[in-house]
Amino acid sequence: MSAFVRACALSELEEDTPKRVELDGTPVSLVRTEGEVFAIHDICSHANVSLSEGEVEDCQIECWLHGSTFDLRTGKPSGLPATRPVPVYPVKIEGDDVLVSVSQEN
């Protein structure tokens, strides 16, 4: 069973603006876009930089350093130079709470 933990309040998430949180020692970027909330590992697979500092457009997040883009739904890179995906995490909304599971059992 996956352990969901509270990441933040839904009201704290601005549309298309990533928010960095740390859950159980894991850096996570939360993104509210297209009517959903996504949780993606916050470290780019190409360079060790925070994805939360990048831009969000068309359900993708862009790494600010080299311009790689990652699909928020799958974590797959959709733009070079990154070639490896980053993990995505399940999200549940309960009231105004955003819950995320970063456990390995997902």
Steps between C-alpha positions, in 0.01 A plus 500: 500500500637841398545755777356835403628804689374857500712712267318833524161666477338501157444873543880548519546381140478764230409389148809406294738603782713215642533470877793312654433286807702229673316184599677230699832640377390501136495830306168533317365762264124549524323651200136601464414512131218406263266433794729245666786489749817315408799395712832443325850445637651846535849418370569500127636167371755681281640751749466516876270805506150567629218463249283722723693799372390430142199595289182294457314482169280236332529259796881511481762647728820645358837483669624857521867409455512320163138509382411132530126447540322221690141379472330561837284187453779252422832665586629419153730756340356668196794722421876456495753494655323280759445141387402332830157545662449634852261329744142616533297441814130428564294795624171506691297806592304485826318823572770768476785254564733379226623152590793334323651153523874483446532140620669245277186284496311718248 
